């Protein structure tokens, strides 16, 4: 998922309109993946670097993510899709964490496909987190 802001700007639309369009495209990709029998799909929804975007854009994205989890989880559940969120959850709002936990619990028994949503996720962050776990003796 990249280029949503550029897509919106090229059309004279607000940046969040581009992100909403990207979410529509993603929904179709997930539907097609289920139909094709793909067992696992990982989508990169928000990287750790995205926190550097303008504050109003980040706030809008966080609200949009919560809305999408609420609106899309029932349909994904019906389709047999299990949702899993990977990344640094502790750095997002409690409300968004609750929505992620709810979606995972609602879809936990599904086996048709696993949809991994990489959220607040990045290569550098993963290396730092792994090193911290190693240093702390939890590996």
C-alpha positions as CSV (number, residue, x, y, z in Angstrom):
1,X,0.0,0.0,0.0
2,X,1.9,3.0,-1.2
3,X,1.1,6.1,-3.2
4,X,-2.3,6.9,-1.8
5,X,-1.3,10.5,-1.1
6,X,0.2,11.0,-4.5
7,X,-3.0,9.5,-6.1
8,X,-5.1,12.0,-4.2
9,X,-2.9,15.0,-4.9
10,X,-2.9,14.2,-8.7
11,X,-6.7,14.4,-8.6
12,X,-6.9,17.5,-6.5
13,X,-8.4,15.5,-3.5
14,X,-7.5,15.5,0.2
15,X,-4.8,13.1,1.2
16,X,-7.2,11.0,3.3
17,X,-9.4,10.5,0.2
18,X,-6.4,8.7,-1.3
19,X,-6.1,6.5,1.7
20,X,-9.8,5.7,1.6
21,X,-9.4,4.7,-2.1
22,X,-6.4,2.6,-1.1
23,X,-8.6,0.8,1.5
24,X,-11.2,0.0,-1.3
25,X,-8.5,-1.5,-3.5
26,X,-7.2,-3.5,-0.5
27,X,-10.7,-4.8,0.2
28,X,-10.9,-6.1,-3.4
29,X,-7.4,-7.7,-3.2
30,X,-8.5,-9.5,0.0
31,X,-11.7,-10.8,-1.7
32,X,-9.7,-11.9,-4.8
33,X,-7.1,-13.6,-2.6
34,X,-9.8,-15.6,-0.8
35,X,-11.3,-16.7,-4.1
36,X,-7.9,-17.7,-5.4
37,X,-7.4,-19.9,-2.3
38,X,-4.4,-17.9,-1.0
39,X,-3.7,-19.1,2.6
40,X,-1.9,-16.1,4.0
41,X,-1.7,-12.5,2.9
42,X,0.3,-9.7,4.6
43,X,-0.5,-6.1,4.0
44,X,1.6,-3.2,5.2
45,X,-0.9,-0.6,6.4
46,X,1.1,1.8,8.4
47,X,4.9,1.8,8.9
48,X,6.8,3.3,11.8
49,X,8.1,5.9,9.4
50,X,4.5,7.1,8.8
51,X,4.4,8.8,12.2
52,X,6.5,11.6,10.4
53,X,3.5,12.5,8.3
54,X,1.5,15.7,9.1
55,X,-0.4,15.3,12.4
56,X,-3.8,15.7,10.9
57,X,-3.1,13.0,8.3
58,X,-1.9,10.6,11.1
59,X,-5.0,11.4,13.2
60,X,-7.2,10.8,10.2
61,X,-5.5,7.5,9.4
62,X,-5.9,6.3,12.9
63,X,-9.6,7.1,12.9
64,X,-10.0,5.5,9.5
65,X,-8.2,2.3,10.7
66,X,-10.6,2.0,13.6
67,X,-13.6,2.6,11.3
68,X,-12.4,0.0,8.8
69,X,-11.8,-2.6,11.5
70,X,-15.4,-2.1,12.8
71,X,-17.0,-2.2,9.3
72,X,-14.9,-4.9,7.6
73,X,-14.4,-7.5,10.4
74,X,-17.9,-8.9,10.1
75,X,-17.6,-9.5,6.4
76,X,-14.1,-11.0,6.7
77,X,-15.4,-13.2,9.5
78,X,-18.2,-14.5,7.2
79,X,-15.6,-15.2,4.5
80,X,-13.6,-17.3,6.9
81,X,-10.7,-14.8,7.1
82,X,-8.6,-14.7,10.3
83,X,-7.2,-11.3,11.1
84,X,-3.8,-10.8,12.8
85,X,-2.2,-7.5,13.5
86,X,1.6,-7.4,13.6
87,X,3.7,-4.5,14.7
88,X,4.0,-2.2,17.7
89,X,0.5,-2.0,19.1
90,X,1.5,-0.3,22.4
91,X,2.2,2.9,20.5
92,X,-1.3,3.4,19.2
93,X,-4.4,4.6,21.1
94,X,-6.1,2.3,23.5
95,X,-9.3,2.5,21.4
96,X,-7.4,1.2,18.3
97,X,-5.7,-1.5,20.3
98,X,-9.2,-2.6,21.5
99,X,-10.5,-2.7,18.0
100,X,-7.5,-4.8,16.9
101,X,-8.0,-7.2,19.8
102,X,-11.7,-7.5,19.0
103,X,-11.1,-8.2,15.3
104,X,-8.6,-10.9,16.2
105,X,-10.9,-12.5,18.7
106,X,-13.9,-12.4,16.4
107,X,-12.0,-14.1,13.6
108,X,-9.7,-16.4,15.7
109,X,-11.4,-19.6,14.6
110,X,-11.3,-18.9,10.9
111,X,-9.1,-21.1,8.7
112,X,-9.8,-20.1,5.1
113,X,-7.1,-17.4,5.0
114,X,-5.0,-15.5,7.5
115,X,-4.8,-11.7,6.8
116,X,-1.8,-10.2,8.5
117,X,-2.0,-6.5,8.9
118,X,1.4,-4.9,9.5
119,X,0.6,-1.8,11.5
120,X,3.2,0.5,13.1
121,X,5.7,-1.9,11.6
122,X,9.1,-1.4,10.1
123,X,12.4,-3.2,9.5
124,X,14.4,-1.0,11.8
125,X,11.8,-1.3,14.5
126,X,11.8,-5.1,14.2
127,X,15.6,-5.2,14.6
128,X,15.5,-2.9,17.7
129,X,12.6,-4.9,19.2
130,X,14.4,-8.2,18.6
131,X,17.6,-6.9,20.1
132,X,15.7,-5.6,23.2
133,X,14.1,-9.0,23.7
134,X,17.5,-10.7,23.3
135,X,19.1,-8.3,25.8
136,X,16.2,-8.9,28.2
137,X,16.6,-12.7,28.0
138,X,13.1,-13.3,26.5
139,X,14.4,-15.1,23.3
